Amino acid sequence: MVSRSYSNLLDLTSCESPTFGRSGRKLSRVATVAGVLSELDDDNKSNVDSDAPSTVSQERMIIVGNQLPIRAHRHDEGGWKFSWDEDSLLLQLKDGLGEEVEVIYVGSLKEEIDPSEQDDVAQTLLETFKCVPAFIPPELFSKFYHGFCKQYLWPLFHYMLPLSPELGGRFDRSLWQAYVSVNKIFADKVMEVISPDDDFVWVHDYHLILLPTFLRKRFNRVKLGFFLHSPFPTSEIYRTLPVRDEILRALLNSDLIGFHTFDYARHFLSCCSRMLGVSYQSKRGYIGLEYYGRTVSIKILPVGIHMGQLQSVLDMPETESRVAELRDRFRGQTVLLGVDDMDIFKGISLKLLAFEQLLYQHPSKRGKVVLVQIANPARGRGKDVEEVQSETFTTVKRINQKYGQPGYEPVVLIDTPLQFYERISYYVIAECCLVTAVRDGMNLIPYEYVICRQGTETLDNTLSLSPLSPKKSMLVVSEFIGCSPSLSGAIRVNPWNIDNVAEAMDSALIVSEAEKQMRHEKHYNYVTTHDVEYWAQSFLQDLERACRDHVRRRCWGIGFGLGFRVISIDPTFRKLSVEHIVSSYKRTKSRAILLDYDGAMILQSPLSTSVNTEAVGILNSLCNDANNVVFIVSGKDRKTLSQWFSSCENLGIAAEHGYFVRPIQSTEWETCIVVPDFYWKQIAEPVMELYTETTDGSFIDAKETSLVWNYQYADPDFGSCQAKELLDHLESVLANEPVTVKSGQHIIEVKPQGVNKGLVAERVLTTMQNKAMLPDFVLCIGDDRSDDDMSEVIMKAVTSGSLSPVAEVFSCTVGQKPSKAKYYLEDTSELMRMLQGLAAVSELSTRNGSPRVPRGTLVGEEEPIISRPRN
């Protein structure tokens, strides 16, 4: 849905086109090719190529948030007056991007703008503030924000299970559709100003999680970062979300995803692993997920405060005056301060109960200690907010009645909006700040408090403090808030443990002055060096790094709706064209075909008990062609493979990664290398059994020459953790044995040194050369790292003389993934279609030509590398 106004930026700027920064260019609606505007609808936009040359001389960042950093006021005589919202994080982070980065904002306004005024407002904001407003119809906005965001997504992201209708327990599809529609509107607004090959886009918070999908669909190589300012829940809680996959896939359409803490990132990574099967790797300090050829980077960095703004407020005369008033009001008393929103996660009532406990246990503190609780208006609305307000007022009233004295009010509750300088004044005079939320994404209140306690020379005079005296402050913070890990000098508490919080309050009051100074200095050094500028600059640097190779990647989109994703590959890694390989197959006369079976021709399954009849038919057609030498090269044992392919008389089989080889069915099994003994199994198997017993869902696959520990059906996180431990354990106990310990896809394998699938490829090519069958067509197909050994051998053979000078070589992997192969096919179904095409050519050739001549001597006994197995 697009708002009636501001639907075409060119119409607005036709009279006097605005210019931005040093580039001095017009903002086109959709710049796909220089000078051309696209009017494509959504379904076609996913196919738009974004290879247009850049016309921008200045780096640009498009910052997208639910609300613009703008305050709007209506004139008495009508019309609107706009100003920057200095408290907005989106505005504050601009200082960290540098003057060389041009910033454009996209978001909604807090105030409702009449449709008749929207065009004028949009043009004013664009020309004056470089802001692009998204006007959301009131009914739609209510469903989007107060409905899906606040009643469903926000509680869930704060670890609250939707167990009742009031807490989002009844998933409302209409609210979800409203959420999708609003994200679509925001995407349309970004499209009006973006130059997709040049601009960076930075999306903020859970209101716009779907935006990356809409933008990626239109421009596959858009440079896109997303930062989540709320917590991210554990997989056990997140998996209750009916649209869980859509949200995860939308986030993965970003290039960089930011979180405040490691816990939030860890929960997100766990959800991706458990629900999408997408695993992550850490390399040189960076965490990344491989998602359809794209590396999605993860950044963990808590946001900071804007030092300049805070300092300017501290220097205001109004602040000095208010501090003096509070000094006189609380003279002779110690002030504890709480600043929280009036919502269910800030733990105000728990804090009040802990303070009540403090007064009960320490009568000497009555009349001397005051808790000032500033309760900001809740951002949401509903029954839960009303309950929090009612409980807070009731508790405050009870405490004041019970422990109050003439001239002494134990709890001062301020539930009316305060200006920033007024809040700052309370920070200055408070001996301790209490932030005891039960769950909060970040919370910058402790950071602001620390800076304010550092004070200024003027405020020191007001408080009769020497400017040279050391500063001091104390913090009591919940261990469930995002800023807690970075405040090493704070007293951390479990807000649910009222006795623990009361004890922490008492400790904060009686701690020595020297310790208060030490804790304050530690916090002050961190807060001043990790401010919002540092955070924004660091995010931009990582986003630039994550998008560095966009230009050289080839991309295209697949999937419909919110299941859309982008396939991204290196230019040297190409999709195998069925038409091309069939054409090559037709004109060649001496062919070597090496195929992995489990995972390539059929889906990977350690519990497979039968062979695919379609695959057997295709293999027989290929084997019966006199021009072909066909091998199945598998990690399976030779007994299983013999049973599966008993009807393929002319099929060569290499079992257990090439240790056992049988050229055709009528010949005996032979070995590629000689292994005198497998005594090491007696060492490795007990170790594997230990991990099998402690890892539910894992099992040992014992083969003649190797041992495999499989954890495919174990818990993904625990299985991966156990696999790493098992790998280290086996490498330690088998360090002096002639074996190799390797990790694979959900497996840990121990096998003799030197055994790999590359031996089979090398042997087949060499023997064909010796038999005057110089290959002019080589096809090698696998699906994992063990098959890379085959690919590596056949690629080296191109230059070693083992192949015909005009040989056509195809090394291919199934699934778009990092590989030593030069080609890829999407999945097993594509591979089977390709092999069917080759089989059809062979069937026609067999009918028209001579019958197959058995090649029982292809791997002859005269070759020393092969010997009979010792049973």
Rosetta blueprint (number, residue, H / E / L):
1 M L
2 V L
3 S L
4 R L
5 S L
6 Y L
7 S L
8 N L
9 L H
10 L H
11 D H
12 L H
13 T L
14 S L
15 C L
16 E L
17 S L
18 P L
19 T L
20 F L
21 G L
22 R L
23 S L
24 G L
25 R L
26 K L
27 L L
28 S L
29 R L
30 V L
31 A E
32 T E
33 V E
34 A L
35 G L
36 V E
37 L E
38 S L
39 E L
40 L L
41 D L
42 D H
43 D H
44 N H
45 K H
46 S L
47 N L
48 V L
49 D L
50 S L
51 D L
52 A L
53 P L
54 S L
55 T L
56 V L
57 S L
58 Q L
59 E E
60 R E
61 M E
62 I E
63 I E
64 V E
65 G E
66 N E
67 Q E
68 L L
69 P L
70 I E
71 R E
72 A E
73 H E
74 R E
75 H L
76 D L
77 E L
78 G L
79 G L
80 W E
81 K E
82 F E
83 S E
84 W E
85 D L
86 E L
87 D L
88 S L
89 L H
90 L H
91 L H
92 Q H
93 L L
94 K H
95 D H
96 G H
97 L H
98 G L
99 E L
100 E L
101 V E
102 E E
103 V E
104 I E
105 Y E
106 V E
107 G E
108 S E
109 L L
110 K L
111 E L
112 E L
113 I L
114 D L
115 P H
116 S H
117 E H
118 Q H
119 D H
120 D H
121 V H
122 A H
123 Q H
124 T H
125 L H
126 L H
127 E H
128 T H
129 F H
130 K L
131 C E
132 V E
133 P E
134 A L
135 F L
136 I L
137 P L
138 P H
139 E H
140 L H
141 F H
142 S H
143 K H
144 F H
145 Y H
146 H H
147 G H
148 F H
149 C H
150 K H
151 Q H
152 Y H
153 L H
154 W H
155 P H
156 L H
157 F H
158 H L
159 Y L
160 M L
161 L L
162 P L
163 L L
164 S L
165 P H
166 E H
167 L H
168 G L
169 G L
170 R L
171 F L
172 D L
173 R H
174 S H
175 L H
176 W H
177 Q H
178 A H
179 Y H
180 V H
181 S H
182 V H
183 N H
184 K H
185 I H
186 F H
187 A H
188 D H
189 K H
190 V H
191 M H
192 E L
193 V L
194 I L
195 S L
196 P L
197 D L
198 D L
199 D L
200 F E
201 V E
202 W E
203 V E
204 H E
205 D L
206 Y H
207 H H
208 L H
209 I L
210 L L
211 L H
212 P H
213 T H
214 F H
215 L H
216 R H
217 K H
218 R H
219 F L
220 N L
221 R L
222 V L
223 K E
224 L E
225 G E
226 F E
227 F E
228 L L
229 H L
230 S L
231 P L
232 F L
233 P L
234 T L
235 S H
236 E H
237 I H
238 Y H
239 R L
240 T L
241 L L
242 P L
243 V L
244 R H
245 D H
246 E H
247 I H
248 L H
249 R H
250 A H
251 L H
252 L L
253 N L
254 S L
255 D L
256 L E
257 I E
258 G E
259 F E
260 H L
261 T L
262 F H
263 D H
264 Y H
265 A H
266 R H
267 H H
268 F H
269 L H
270 S H
271 C H
272 C H
273 S H
274 R H
275 M H
276 L H
277 G L
278 V L
279 S L
280 Y E
281 Q E
282 S E
283 K E
284 R L
285 G L
286 Y E
287 I E
288 G E
289 L E
290 E E
291 Y E
292 Y L
293 G L
294 R E
295 T E
296 V E
297 S E
298 I E
299 K E
300 I E
301 L L
302 P L
303 V L
304 G L
305 I L
306 H L
307 M H
308 G H
309 Q H
310 L H
311 Q H
312 S H
313 V H
314 L H
315 D L
316 M L
317 P H
318 E H
319 T H
320 E H
321 S H
322 R H
323 V H
324 A H
325 E H
326 L H
327 R H
328 D H
329 R H
330 F L
331 R L
332 G L
333 Q L
334 T E
335 V E
336 L E
337 L E
338 G E
339 V E
340 D E
341 D E
342 M L
343 D L
344 I L
345 F L
346 K L
347 G L
348 I H
349 S H
350 L H
351 K H
352 L H
353 L H
354 A H
355 F H
356 E H
357 Q H
358 L H
359 L H
360 Y H
361 Q H
362 H L
363 P H
364 S H
365 K H
366 R L
367 G L
368 K L
369 V E
370 V E
371 L E
372 V E
373 Q E
374 I E
375 A E
376 N E
377 P L
378 A L
379 R L
380 G L
381 R L
382 G L
383 K H
384 D H
385 V H
386 E H
387 E H
388 V H
389 Q H
390 S H
391 E H
392 T H
393 F H
394 T H
395 T H
396 V H
397 K H
398 R H
399 I H
400 N H
401 Q H
402 K H
403 Y H
404 G L
405 Q E
406 P L
407 G L
408 Y E
409 E L
410 P L
411 V E
412 V E
413 L E
414 I E
415 D L
416 T L
417 P L
418 L L
419 Q L
420 F H
421 Y H
422 E H
423 R H
424 I H
425 S H
426 Y H
427 Y H
428 V H
429 I H
430 A L
431 E L
432 C E
433 C E
434 L E
435 V E
436 T L
437 A L
438 V L
439 R L
440 D E
441 G L
442 M L
443 N L
444 L L
445 I H
446 P H
447 Y H
448 E H
449 Y H
450 V H
451 I H
452 C H
453 R H
454 Q H
455 G L
456 T L
457 E H
458 T H
459 L H
460 D H
461 N H
462 T H
463 L L
464 S L
465 L L
466 S L
467 P L
468 L L
469 S L
470 P L
471 K L
472 K L
473 S L
474 M L
475 L E
476 V E
477 V E
478 S E
479 E L
480 F L
481 I E
482 G L
483 C L
484 S H
485 P H
486 S H
487 L L
488 S L
489 G L
490 A L
491 I E
492 R E
493 V E
494 N L
495 P L
496 W L
497 N L
498 I H
499 D H
500 N H
501 V H
502 A H
503 E H
504 A H
505 M H
506 D H
507 S H
508 A H
509 L H
510 I H
511 V L
512 S L
513 E H
514 A H
515 E H
516 K H
517 Q H
518 M H
519 R H
520 H H
521 E H
522 K H
523 H H
524 Y H
525 N H
526 Y H
527 V H
528 T H
529 T H
530 H L
531 D L
532 V H
533 E H
534 Y H
535 W H
536 A H
537 Q H
538 S H
539 F H
540 L H
541 Q H
542 D H
543 L H
544 E H
545 R H
546 A H
547 C L
548 R L
549 D L
550 H L
551 V L
552 R L
553 R L
554 R E
555 C E
556 W E
557 G E
558 I E
559 G L
560 F L
561 G H
562 L H
563 G H
564 F L
565 R E
566 V E
567 I E
568 S E
569 I E
570 D L
571 P L
572 T L
573 F L
574 R E
575 K E
576 L L
577 S L
578 V H
579 E H
580 H H
581 I H
582 V H
583 S H
584 S H
585 Y H
586 K H
587 R H
588 T L
589 K L
590 S L
591 R E
592 A E
593 I E
594 L E
595 L E
596 D L
597 Y L
598 D E
599 G L
600 A L
601 M L
602 I E
603 L L
604 Q L
605 S L
606 P L
607 L L
608 S L
609 T L
610 S L
611 V L
612 N L
613 T H
614 E H
615 A H
616 V H
617 G H
618 I H
619 L H
620 N H
621 S H
622 L H
623 C H
624 N L
625 D L
626 A L
627 N L
628 N E
629 V E
630 V E
631 F E
632 I E
633 V E
634 S L
635 G L
636 K L
637 D L
638 R H
639 K H
640 T H
641 L H
642 S H
643 Q H
644 W H
645 F L
646 S L
647 S L
648 C L
649 E L
650 N L
651 L L
652 G E
653 I E
654 A E
655 A E
656 E H
657 H H
658 G H
659 Y L
660 F E
661 V E
662 R E
663 P L
664 I L
665 Q L
666 S L
667 T L
668 E L
669 W L
670 E E
671 T E
672 C L
673 I L
674 V L
675 V L
676 P L
677 D L
678 F L
679 Y L
680 W L
681 K H
682 Q H
683 I H
684 A H
685 E H
686 P H
687 V H
688 M H
689 E H
690 L H
691 Y H
692 T H
693 E H
694 T H
695 T L
696 D L
697 G L
698 S L
699 F E
700 I E
701 D E
702 A E
703 K L
704 E L
705 T L
706 S L
707 L E
708 V E
709 W E
710 N E
711 Y L
712 Q L
713 Y L
714 A L
715 D L
716 P H
717 D H
718 F H
719 G H
720 S H
721 C H
722 Q H
723 A H
724 K H
725 E H
726 L H
727 L H
728 D H
729 H H
730 L H
731 E H
732 S H
733 V H
734 L L
735 A L
736 N L
737 E L
738 P L
739 V E
740 T E
741 V E
742 K E
743 S E
744 G E
745 Q L
746 H L
747 I E
748 I E
749 E E
750 V E
751 K E
752 P E
753 Q L
754 G L
755 V L
756 N L
757 K H
758 G H
759 L H
760 V H
761 A H
762 E H
763 R H
764 V H
765 L H
766 T H
767 T H
768 M H
769 Q H
770 N H
771 K L
772 A L
773 M L
774 L L
775 P L
776 D L
777 F E
778 V E
779 L E
780 C E
781 I E
782 G E
783 D L
784 D L
785 R H
786 S H
787 D H
788 D H
789 D H
790 M H
791 S H
792 E H
793 V H
794 I H
795 M H
796 K H
797 A H
798 V H
799 T H
800 S H
801 G L
802 S L
803 L L
804 S L
805 P L
806 V L
807 A L
808 E E
809 V E
810 F E
811 S E
812 C E
813 T E
814 V E
815 G L
816 Q L
817 K L
818 P L
819 S L
820 K L
821 A L
822 K L
823 Y E
824 Y E
825 L E
826 E L
827 D L
828 T H
829 S H
830 E H
831 L H
832 M H
833 R H
834 M H
835 L H
836 Q H
837 G H
838 L H
839 A H
840 A H
841 V H
842 S H
843 E H
844 L H
845 S H
846 T H
847 R H
848 N H
849 G L
850 S L
851 P L
852 R L
853 V L
854 P L
855 R L
856 G L
857 T L
858 L L
859 V L
860 G L
861 E L
862 E L
863 E L
864 P L
865 I L
866 I L
867 S E
868 R L
869 P L
870 R L
871 N L
